[in-house]
Amino acid sequence: MSADSTVERAFAAALFTADSDLDTAASLLAADPSADPELASRGREFVRRAWERGWQPADVVRMVVRELSTEHAGLAARLIRAETGRYGTLPPRWPEQLAALPADEPRQDRFSAATTTLELYRLLLRLPAIEAVGPVPGESVTVPVAGEPRALARIRALLAKAEATGYPPEAEALSAKAQELMARHSVDEALLASRTQAKDAPGACRIGVDAPYETAKAVLLDAVAGANRCRAVWNSAFGFSTVVGFEPDLEAVEVLYTSLLVQASAAMTRAEAEQRAAGRKRTKTFRQSFLAAYAHRIGDRLASVAGQVVEDKGELLPVLAARDVAVTGRAEEMFPETVTTRMRGVTDEAGWTQGAAAAERARVSRGS
């Protein structure tokens, strides 16, 4: 029996029929080592098809982790690395996603490995088409200039210090300066584009919104996006939000959201310790309420500092308004139908109060 025939028979039994016979398919593959190269080739093809349907490496691995296991995620990462290795140039953000892929898992026995492979392929085949947020490898790609803007490097450094310090006033000052730099960087980029008549247009990126407390985290991301002249649309089923905006603002949203999530988690841990010291057990509703209040209050703070920076450069209002219209138009084009999600489980008064207080301590307005 040829390797192609073995793979076809296994796929017919496990992937392409309503009555899946996974054990039979795995047994066929396990008994024929010569089928391994063809099986891996098919996997790379399935990965490529997922990209063509709008998925990126981080999206694929996130779904595999949510639906299957670390063994499946390791195999998915191996296939992704193999497929991307065929291309000389990758789209923006792909190198960073590849660097964050999980390590391959230790080898399993042949039957277990075949079972893992078929389960992964079944998931890849069933991934639906989603909104594309950029080209796929092999398509025309505008290669970004090496390095990153000095302002963004300074912002990253400030937020890293804010996350690392155990002294709240220092974290406040660092976060405040970082957000001010973000807003000014955005305004400067808009001014440069206006003066040079650059034909740039809004783009998009995806940011993972992982369990637990996804709704509160999505609200936090939405607040960060809104304050930085972007729009965020959350897909709860797939565990990510798509953020639409101009490139400098997308970078700011990614950096700031990640940092605020770290700071919020640290603040919540401290608040829970205080609750335990007072004789109260930590609860899920406490954490949900804490993060909800944090997201709500931090959104106000972000909007305040961004608004102040814009007021300082009132002559740019027409330029910024035009960019806002462009972002809104692009978001509505990508997502013509959206619904508002109500946050549930926000019933713990202590959690809400302490979450709001943590956001106050992390406030991002000038002069604080």
Secondary structure by P-SEA (a helix, b strand, c coil): ccaaaaaaaaaaacccccccaaaaaaaaaaacccaaaaaaaaaaaaaaaaaaacccaaaaaaaaaacccaaaaaaaaaaaaaaaccccccccaaaaaaaacccccccccaaaaaaaaaaaaaaaaacccccccccccccccccccccccaaaaaaaaaaaaaaccccaaaaaaaaaaaaaaaaaaaaaaaaaaaaaccbbbbbbbbbbbcccaaaaaaaaaaaaaaaacbbbbbcccccbbbbbccaaaaaaaaaaaaaaaaaaaaaaaaaaaaaaaacccccaaaaaaaaaaaaaaaaaaaaaaaaaaaaacccaaaaaaaaaaaaaaaaaaaccbbbbbbbcccccaaaaaaaaaaaaaacccccc
